[in-house]
Amino acid sequence: MTIAIVIVILLGYLFIATEHLTHINKALIAVFCGTVGWVLFMCTGTSFINAMYAKEYLDFLAGAEHTVQLSKVFISEHIFLRYVGEVGALALYLLATMSIVEVLTHNECFSFIEKLVRKRATWQVLWLTVGITFFLSACIDNLTVTVLMLMILRKIIRNSKQRMYVGSAIVIAASCGGCWTVIGDVTSLMIWAKGAVEATNFSAALVLPAIVATVIPTILIQRQLPSHLDLDRPAYSYRGDDSLLPVWQKSVLLFLGIGGLWFVPSFHRITLLPPFLGALCCLGVVWVLNEIFNKTRIRTEQPQSISLGRSLQYEVLQVIMYCIGVSLCVGVLVEIGAMHSAGRWLDANIHNIYLASAFMGLLSSVLDNIALVMAGINIYPVQQFAEGGYMNSFMQNGQYWHLIALSGNIGGCLLPIGSVAGFALMRAEGVSVWWYLRRISLFAFCGWGASLGVYFLVDYFLR
């Protein structure tokens, strides 16, 4: 049965990697494979229990005779529910952050970005766009930021080819920006939730490599663009909708929304409660203020609604379902021992965390980085004690956890199919894998290689 479960999930990963060819939604594939994997595990769970939970199962039986029904109850209550808790915490966190962004976007709190980046010179538009994307991705999930910035980009740049280049820079900046904070990306959040890193140490270790991985491709992309971009004329605003919030109210909402998300790691450290509660607390504050600020519009008989791109909501919901499916797949692979076997193979054949992370980064370019990093997180446990050398890399705040986050996210930029942000660019601007491979992949690879070099130097001289 172990072979059957592995085959089902590997076939699922194959369909995930070829979504751009099959056009079968990868969220559907992930959820289906995760469900089938656990059903197969439940059907022959007794052998797995005897191999990995013999003592716990005897305590559970408490002298009662073993039956198939009791083994299923044990799996359901003592094994599967643990993964349900982890998946539920992740989904609740993503829902909370998505709702915060929804409130902020609904009130046009990000409207200042369009005015800020609408410049004549290419370098101004490009670097302002990349800088804002990099910062916002450290606070909000990188898919949301990518969709938001691509929507703004379509309002500013008329030329589709120029949008493809700037959009590619946005994808790279979003992936790099999301990898250096524990709240900036799903994979970073999972590493933090596992207890493998501390928020401050994680950011301090990766912020400089992430900046380098952003700056180098942006410089190279700028060389492919004309000195001045083909911009659309700005749409002049007029006062015709009293439901729009004044600037100070938008600023308050934006400050509390972004600032509240930055406070989530501190909330977790102070209260020891799951991060999603901190995000829900932030959502509650922002939501209450939204109701107060919009009370006039809300109380009218025919409340006016501000248009919002539904793609933002749809894309993030798809990511939530995809993460749930991938988490279930990885969970069943852990329980059948496949992840432990993968760890032994890496130790025996590679035995170098830089090479291992580079290998995962390359795989992330063709197989979604979320799936790869989630798998990499569960290959090794967090070591409590280590004798030194190689095994120190797997202790809390060890280099392994930093490198899989760095390589997984930046390696996923080597091709647009390697990240959800890249898929958003393909849908928004019609970017093909072949175009991206010829025009952008080498730039992203140079940034990734330089970031690994910077991380090595900083780690070597400061540790």
N, C-alpha and C positions, 0 to 999 in steps of 0.2 A: 504493500500500500504506500510505502514511502516513495517508491519510484513513481507511482501513479500521481501522487500529490505534486511531486517535483515537476513531472511532465506537464501537468495541467497549468501550473503557474508559469513555467518557462514558455509554454505556448501563449499564455496570456501576455507575458512580457514581449513576445515576438509581435503580437498584434498591437500592443501599445507602441512599440518602436516603429511600426509601419502604418500608423494611423493616417499619415498624409497620403498613403497609397490606397488603403482599404476604405478610408472615410468612415470607419466604425469608431464611435466615441470611446476614447480610452477609459473614461470614468465607468462606462458600462462594463468594459472588459475587466477592469480591476475589481469592481464589486462582484461580478459574476465569479471570477476565479477565486477571490477570497472566500465567498460563500461555499463554493464547491469544495475548496480545500478543507474547510472546517467540517463539512458534512462527511467527507471521506475520513477525516481524522476521528470523528465521533463513531463511525461505523466499526473501526478497528482500534479504538482507543485503548483497550486493555493492554496491548503489547507496549504501547508508548508509556502508559502509566507504570508498568512494571520496570521499565528501563530507566525512567527519570523521576518518578514520584513514589517509589515503593514504600518508603517509611511514612510519607504523608497519607498514602492511601490506606495503609494499615491503621493509622490513627483515626482516619475517617470511618472505617468499618467498625471500629470499637468492638471487635469480637464477632461481628455479624459475618455471615457467609457471603463470599463474593458472588455477585450476580451481574449480568450485563447491564441491567437497569441501574444498579448502584454505581457501576463504573461510569455510566453516562451522566448520572447526577454529579459525581465527583468532577468530571471534565467540565460540566456546565458551570458549577458553582466555584470551583477552585482554580481552574485554568482559564476558561474562556472569559469569565467575567472580569478577570484582570485586564485582558486586552480590550474588552468593552469599555472599561473605565478610562484607559489610555486614549482610545479612539474618541470617546465621548468628550473628554477634556479638550482634545485637539479641535474637534468640530465646534464645540461651544466657543473656544477662543476665536476661531476663524469667523464664526457667525457674529460675535461681538464686535470684532474689528471691522468686518464688512458693514455692520449696521452703523458704526461710528462714521465711516467714510460715506455711507449713504446719506446720513444727516448733513454732514459737511458739504457734500456735493449738491444736495437738494437745495441748500441755502446759498449756493454759489460761493462758498468760502475759498475755492481755488481759482476764482475768476481773475485774481491778480496775476496769476502765472502767465496767462495769454498776453496781458498788457506788458509784463516784464520782459518776455522773450521776443516780443515783436520788434526786432531791430533790423537795420538794413544790412549790416556786415555779416557775412557768414560766420565768422569766429564768434561774434556776440550771440547769435541765435544758437549755435551749436553748443558752446560752452555753458551758457545759461541753462539751456535745456538739460544737458548732461548733469550739471551741478545740482539742479533742483531734483531731477530724477534720483540721483545718488543719495541725496539727503532724505527725500520722502521714502525711499525704499528701505532705509534703515529704521523707519518708524512704522510703516504700513507694509503689508505683503507686496512683493514686487509685481505680481500680476495686476493688482488694482492700480498701482502707480503706472505701469506700462500702458494699460488701457486708457487711463486718464490722460497721460501725456500724448498718446497717439491721437486721441480725440482733439486735443488742443492743436496738435501739429497740422491736422487737416484744415483747421480754421486759419492757419497762418501761411503755410507754404502751398503754392499753387501747383508747382511742378512735381509730378508723381515720382520721377527718378530721384529728385533731391529728397523727397520725403522718405524714400526707401533707405537712403544712406543715413539720414538723421534718425529715422526709426530704428535702424540697426544699432546706432550709438545709444539710443534709449534702452534697448534690450540689454546691452552690455552693462550700462550704468545701473540699471535696475537690478540685475543679477549680482553685480559687485557690491552695490549698496546694501542689498538684502543679506549678504553673507557675513557682515562684520558685527551685527547685533543679534541678540538672541530672539528679538521680536520681529526681525526684518524678513524672515523667510521661514517657511514651514519646516525645512530641514534643520535650521539653526534652533528653532523652537523645540524640535524633538530631541536634539542633542542636549539642550539645557534641561528639558523635562526629565531626561534620563539621569541627571545629576552628574554628567560627564564634564561639565564646565560651569564656571561661575560667570555671571554676566559681565562684570567689569574686566576680568582677565581675558575673556573671549574677545571683547571689543578691542582691548589694548593690543592683543596679539595680531589681530587681523585688519585693523583700520588702515595701516600703512600699505600692506600688500593689496588691499582692495582699491585704494586710491591709485596705486601704480597700474593695476589691471584695468582701471578705467581710463586713465590719462593717456597711456600709450596707444590703444586703439582709436581714441578720439582724435589724437594728433594725426594719425594715419588716415582716418576717414576725412578729416578736414582737407587734406591734400587732394582728395578726389572730388571736392566740391568747388564751384566757382567762387570768386571773391564776394559776390553778392547773390543772395538767393532770390528766387522768383516768388515774391510775397503777394498774398491777397490784400486788398484794401481792408482796413478795419471797419467793422460794422459799428456805426455811430449809435450810441445808446440814447434813449429819450425817456423821459419820465412818463410812464403810462401804466405802471403797475405798482401800486402802493404796497403790494405784498412783499416786494424785495426788501431785504434787510439793509439797514444802514451799515456803513463800513465798520463802525466800532462793535456792532453785534456780531458781524461775521468774524472779526478779529478775536473776540472772546471765545466763540465756538471753536475756531481753528486752534487757538492756544490751548484750550482745555482738552480738545480731542487729541492733538499731537502730544501735548505735555502729559496727558493722562496715560497714553500708551508708553511713553518713556518711563513713567512711574511704575509700570507693571513689574519689572524686575525687583525694584525696591519693595513693592507691596509683597511679593513672594518671599523675599528675604526677611521682612519684618514679621509677617503673619504666619509664614509657612503654609499658607493656603495655595491652592492651584492657581496658576497664572490667569486662567479664564475668569476667575472671580474678580481679579483686578481689572480685567478688560470690561467685564459686565458692570463694575462699579463706575468706571469711566463712561461707559455707554449711558448709564442711568443719569449721571450729571448732565451730559451733553443733551440727552433726550428731554430732560425737564426744561433746560434752558431753551431748547428748540420750541417746546410747547408755549413757553412764556413769550418768547420773541415773536412767534407767529400766531398769537391768540386772536388777533383781529381777523386774519385770513381764515383761521380754523373755525371761528364762530359764525362766519357768513353762511347764508343759506346755500350758496353755490361757491364753495371754496375754490380759489384758483390754484392750480398745481403748476409747479415749475418743471419743465421738461427735463428728463434725465435719461441718458443713454442706457437702454435696457441691457446692452451688451455687458456693461460693468457688473450688473447683478447676475446675469446668466453665467458669465465666465467664472466668477468667484464661487457660485454654487456648484459648478462643475468641478472646480478644484477641490472643494470640500468632499464631494462624493468620491473623487479620485483618491484623495488622501485616506479616506475611510477604507476603500477597497485595497489600496496598497498596504495599509497597516494590517489588515486582516491577512493578506497574503504573507507578509513578513512574519507575522505572529505564528502562523501554522508552520512555516519553515523553521522557525526557532524551536517549536515543540517537537518536531520530528528529528531534530538534530542536524538539519542540513546546514544551518549557519555555523554551527560548531565545526563541522567538517570543512567548510569554506575557510574558516580561520586557521585550521591546521594546514590546509593547502598553502595559504598565503605565507604562513610561518616557514614552511619547508621549502617553498620554491622562490619566494621573493625576499622575505625577511628584511624589508626596508620600507619604512612608512612613506617615504617620498615616492618611491616607485609604485607602492600600492595605491597611494592617492592619485598619482598620475594615471595609473591604469583605470581607476574608477572615473577620473575626469574624462578620459577618452571614451569610455563606455557611456558616460552621461551625454556625450554629443549625439549619440544615436538612440539611446534609451533614456527616457525622461529622467532628469537629475533627481527628482523627488524619489522615484523608485530606487535608484542606485544608492543614494545617501541613506535612505531609510534602511536598506539592506546592510550597508556598511556600518551603520550605527549598531546593529544587532549581531554583527559577526563576533565582536569582542565584548566582554563585560568590562565595567569600570573596575580597574584593579585597586584594591585597598592598600596592598603592600606590594612592593616590587624590589627585587634585589639590585636593580640598576640596569643601565644600558637600554636595550631594546624594549623591555617590558615597562620601563618608566613612561613610554609614550602612551600607554593605555590607562595611566592613573588620571585622577581628576585634573583637568586643565592640561592634560598631556598633548603632545604635538599631533597625535593621530586624530583627535577630535577636531582640532583646528584645521588640519589639512584636508579632511574629507569634506568639511563645510566649504573651504576655499576652492578645492579642485572640483567638487561636485557642482557648485554654482557657476564658476567661471568656465569649467570644462563644458557645461551645458550650453554655453554661448558659441561653441565652435560650429554648431549647426543650429538652424532655427527649430529643428524638431527636438532639440535637447532640453528645452525648458518651456514652461507654460507661457512665459513672456514672448519667446520666439514664435510660438503658435499664434499668439495674439497679433504679432506683426505680420505673419503670413496671411491671416484672415483680413486684417485691416488694409494692408497695402498690396496684397497679391505677390508678396515676395516668394520666390521659389527656392527650393533647397539648392539647386544648381547655381542660381544667381548669387545666393549668399555664400556658397562654397567658393566661388571664383572671386568675389569682391570683398568679403568680410572675414572669412574664417582665418586667414593668415594673420590679420590684424588682431583678432581675439586670441589666437595662439601666442603671438608675441607678448601680449599683455599678461596672459596666464603664466608663461614661462618666466617673465620678469617678476611677477608677484611671488612665485615660488622661490626665486632667488632672493628676493627681499626678505621673505619670511625666514629663510635659512640663515641669512646674515644676522637679522635681528635676534633670532632664537639662539644662535651660536654665541653672540657677544654679550647678550643680556641674561641668559640663563646661568 
